[in-house]
Amino acid sequence: MSAARAGLRKKRLLSLGALATLLAVAIVLPLGLKNYGVYLLALWAVYCMAALGLNLTLGYAGQISLAQAAFLGIGAYVTALLTKVGVSFWLTWPLGGLVCFVLGLLLGFPALRVQHHYLAFVTLAFNALVFLVLRNEEWLTGGVYGVENIHRPLVLGLSTKAPVPFYYLCLGLLLAVSAALWWLLRSPWGRAFQALRENPLRAASLGVGVRNYTLLAFAIGSGIGGLAGGLYAPLVEYIDHTPFELQTSLALLLIVVVGGAGYFGGPYFGAAVVMLLPEWLRVSQSYYLILYAVLVMVLMAVCPTGLLGMWEQAWRSRALRARSAAEVRAAPDPGGGP
Amino acid sequence: MAQFLQLATSGLATGAIYALAAIGFTLLWQTSQTINFAQGEFVMLPAFLMLAGTRLLGLSIYASFALALVLSALLLGWVFKRVLVDRMLPHGYMPLVIATIGLSLFMKESVKVSFGPEALPFPSALPDGLLHWGSVVVSERDLAVLAISAIVVVALHVFLAHTLTGRAMQAVAQNSEAALVLGIPVARMVLYTFLINALLVTLAALLVTPVYLAKYSNGESLGLVAFIAAIVGGFNRVRGALVGGLLLGVVDNLSGAYFSSAYRQLGPLIVLIVIILFRPQGLLGQAEERTV
């Protein structure tokens, strides 16, 4: 038993070490990159945040949402339009999240009332609807002309106009959201989400209101999508409707599943693969998206549980092998020697 | 009134094409729980196969249609099932959903690289004249599309309901384990549905592409509409997909003409939301216990 506990501690230490290393990389990396590289890293942070929200919906509550891009868009437009009229980013950013949280409740309530997989279809329609409104309601969203000159916020009086400071803002807010989500999932109240992921039937038998928790997971996930959007607007400094189409929702779904749905760290790796891999493949010029698509299919064939799922499997089989080896050594020699 | 009738007829013709794609979509879902996010691209690709036939091989449109049927059955039926579906379904539906999203990107980009990003003219296999009935003008093409789709759907229905193979396929759709116990070769029946899907999308490509022109991104909107049609009609009913497709074609056309062209795509979405709220199993579908 103590060996198993030691193994667990070793795994936790290893995870912590990996986390610290990755964080150090995330902090140091932009210093050696050109502007475009820093922009990509900031984009990674934004998509990562949106995917963290979707991971709550998909990985923990087991619901497919195809509207994460719509929430990203709503959050982006809330921040873009309000900062244009002089409201502080530090007000509009949480407001965008709140708006998306409420919309998530309103959208999820009727959809989850019926059968669970209908959320995928309702959210698909919702994404198309939001896309049309963003494109057509020119008085509000600027229509196809979009919103330009979105200002980047001040942090403690310091400007984040330059790429690197803005990236640090994105990274900082990503860490803050991650920490909040981590705390939420560890709290006694949030453990219901994990129960939902492990075994919804048993969770229900233990008195967890599956429907309410599923709805809450979806709404919180949507709200986090809105927060990501609030960062997206000042990052690109000009927004129109095109980034918030259904394809982006599918890309976010891809991020979550490639990283490993239901693994807390999944979106970080998934976003790195989905956002950065196409850029590296650009050397192959017009073929890069084809290569990328093939890699996605191969990845799903080789490790359907995502990157972290594969890692855990490898870890488990290693631990299993070590344990059986120990058992063989401990067992009395059946042959009785020469 | 005359305008309404004209719009309704051309809407029905478009809807019949949606229905072909939607029927294939529901067939795959019923027998193997495959949600094919590349269904739109499955309609786009045969169009380019046919275009390759007419342009590179100098075949007539009919001959290249025949060739495209064979190639689609091979690529979109057999290879798709063997290489992607069989490998991933044991791991649940989610990896397959992602893989078909990857597949749709793969097909789009491959066609874009080999045929270019522009919309290419596509030869029509159907008559192009206009018929006048009093003040109502109907295009011969629309009528031909309706007739061909009707024949194919009726033939499919007869096959599924009145032949031994068809009934075996239905048994697989209803309960594949029980079907296996009864000695039905489940794997082969599932393969048949993939082949039928491949033939249906090729026909849809032949009928729809002369109007939309051949473009690599054609599948995006088509796939979405087929998806919605399948849900509106009822995911577990072939007839449902037919009704859903026709309804969406008409709604699409009428909302474009009478409501607002900017919100044209909204019509089908409103139908979708109303259906999900008030009749979640679809117009003709049966409520089922199975969850995705």
Chai-1 contact restraints between the chains, C-beta under 6 A:
chainA,res_idxA,chainB,res_idxB,connection_type,confidence,min_distance_angstrom,max_distance_angstrom,comment,restraint_id
A,P110,B,L277,contact,1.0,0.0,6.0,A-B,restraint_1
A,V114,B,P280,contact,1.0,0.0,6.0,A-B,restraint_2
A,Q115,B,P280,contact,1.0,0.0,6.0,A-B,restraint_3
A,H116,B,T291,contact,1.0,0.0,6.0,A-B,restraint_4
A,H117,B,V292,contact,1.0,0.0,6.0,A-B,restraint_5
A,Y118,B,I276,contact,1.0,0.0,6.0,A-B,restraint_6
A,Y118,B,P280,contact,1.0,0.0,6.0,A-B,restraint_7
A,F121,B,I231,contact,1.0,0.0,6.0,A-B,restraint_8
A,V122,B,I276,contact,1.0,0.0,6.0,A-B,restraint_9
A,A125,B,L269,contact,1.0,0.0,6.0,A-B,restraint_10
A,A125,B,L272,contact,1.0,0.0,6.0,A-B,restraint_11
A,A125,B,I273,contact,1.0,0.0,6.0,A-B,restraint_12
A,A128,B,L269,contact,1.0,0.0,6.0,A-B,restraint_13
A,L129,B,L269,contact,1.0,0.0,6.0,A-B,restraint_14
A,L132,B,Y263,contact,1.0,0.0,6.0,A-B,restraint_15
A,N136,B,A262,contact,1.0,0.0,6.0,A-B,restraint_16
A,L250,B,I101,contact,1.0,0.0,6.0,A-B,restraint_17
A,L254,B,I98,contact,1.0,0.0,6.0,A-B,restraint_18
A,V257,B,I98,contact,1.0,0.0,6.0,A-B,restraint_19
A,S286,B,V113,contact,1.0,0.0,6.0,A-B,restraint_20
A,L289,B,E109,contact,1.0,0.0,6.0,A-B,restraint_21
A,I290,B,F106,contact,1.0,0.0,6.0,A-B,restraint_22
A,I290,B,E109,contact,1.0,0.0,6.0,A-B,restraint_23
A,I290,B,S110,contact,1.0,0.0,6.0,A-B,restraint_24
A,A293,B,G102,contact,1.0,0.0,6.0,A-B,restraint_25
A,A293,B,L105,contact,1.0,0.0,6.0,A-B,restraint_26
A,A293,B,F106,contact,1.0,0.0,6.0,A-B,restraint_27
A,V296,B,G102,contact,1.0,0.0,6.0,A-B,restraint_28
A,M297,B,A99,contact,1.0,0.0,6.0,A-B,restraint_29
A,M297,B,G102,contact,1.0,0.0,6.0,A-B,restraint_30
A,M300,B,P95,contact,1.0,0.0,6.0,A-B,restraint_31
A,M300,B,I98,contact,1.0,0.0,6.0,A-B,restraint_32
A,M300,B,A99,contact,1.0,0.0,6.0,A-B,restraint_33
A,A301,B,R87,contact,1.0,0.0,6.0,A-B,restraint_34
A,P304,B,H91,contact,1.0,0.0,6.0,A-B,restraint_35
A,P304,B,P95,contact,1.0,0.0,6.0,A-B,restraint_36
